[in-house]
């Protein structure tokens, strides 16, 4: 049988498709969420008479989740307590752009063993405090559910 390759018609994920849950609390006031994976590849240079780099091998991965959000009560108080007490917790970063049917464009990252490494909260005289959190998960598992069999660059 033959199958025609069709152009991907799904759009990229937008801000309205994202939900971040920290320790069971949905962060309703998140403004910026950044998830970074560092594979820590080691490419050794062996003393074997060759200038070629040996095949790289992976070491332990590093994950960083950076969140900028308005600090609101009572969620802000519990997040600050987790930072202050150095408590490990779980996170879920949900990207849900299902348009056609359930599971047509949906990605979820589950993070466990998370700890807040930095909590930048400048004190403002007026208005709402905006905080930036740097969260380091120990383990990350991701799942993607979509109806695309092949991927093409978004046009």
N, C-alpha and C positions, 0 to 999 in steps of 0.2 A: 504494500500500500504506500501511497505517497501522501505527504502532508505539506500544506502550504505554510510558509513562514510569514506571519503577519506582523505588522508594526505594533509595538506596545502602545496602548492608548491610555494607560493609567498615568496620572499626573504624580509629581513628587509629593511626599508628605508635607503638609502645611502646619503652621502653628496650631490650627484648630483641630488637628488630628492627634495631638499629643496629650498624654496623661501621665503624670509622675505620682507614684504612691510611695511614701516613705513610712515604714513601720505601721502600715495600715491606715495612714492619713493621706488623703489625696491633697496634693499641693495645688490649690486653686489659683494662687497668685504668682506662679512661675512665669518669668519673662524670658529666660534663656536657659537652655539645657544643652550641655555638651558632653558627649560620651567618647572617650579616647581609649584606644587599645594599643599598647606598645608590645610588640611581639618579642623584643629583645633577641634579635638574631645575632649569633656570633659567627663571624667569618674568619677563621684562623689563617694566618700566614705561616706555613710550615717551612722549616729550613731543609728543603729537599732539592735545591738546585733549580727550582722553578719560581717564576714571578707570579704564577697563577694563585689566586685565592682559592682555598679549599671550599668544598660545598658547605654553605651555611647550615647551622643547626639551631633550632629554637631553644631558648631557655625559658624560665618562668615568665609568663605574661604579667604585665602591669595594667590595671584598669583604673581609670579616673572618670568620675562623674562630677561635672561642675554645674551648679545650679544657682542662678540669680533669681531672687524672688522677693516680693514684699513680705515683711514679717508681720503676720497677723496673729491674734490670739484666737483660740487656745493652741493651735497647731504650732505657732512660733515658739511658745513656751516649752512644749514637749520636745521640739527639735533642739532647742538650746540646751535643755537638760540632757539629751543624748550626747551632745558634744561635750558638755561640762563633765559628765560622768564617764565618758569614753565607752559608751555602750555599743555593742554590736547589734545590728538590726538588718532587716531585709528591705529591698526596694524592688519596684516594678516600673519599667519605662515602657509604656504602651503606645504604639503608633498605629492608629486605626483609621484607615481611609476607605473602608468598605463602601463601595458605591452601588455595585450591581447586586451582589449577594454576600451573605456573611462569609468571610474568609477570602474575599476576592483580592484584598490588599490590606494585610494586617501583619504587623511585626511586633513581637514582645520580647523584652530583655528582662530576665529575672536575675537579681543580684542578691547574694547572701553573704553574711559576715561583713557587712558594710560598717565603716566607722567614719565619722566626720573628722577630717584632718585639719581643716581650717574653717573658721567661721568669721568672715569679715562683715562687721556690722557697724559702719560709721554712725555715730550719734547725730541725728539731725534735730534742729531746734523746732522745726515745724514739719508737719506732714508725716508720712509713713516711712519707717526704716526699711531700706532695701539691703538685703543681705546676700552675700555670695558664699556658697558652701562648696568645699572640695571634699568629695566622698570617695573613699577607696574601698571597693568591694573585694572580697577574697575570691569569690567564685561568680562567674557569669554564665548563664545559659540563655541562648536566644532561639526563638522560633519564628519562622516566617510562613504565613499562609497567604498564598495568592494564586490567581488563576492563570498566570503567565508561565508557559513552558520554556520560553527563551527570553532573554533580556536584550534590549537594544537601548542605546543612549536616548535619553528623553529629548524630544525635538520640540 
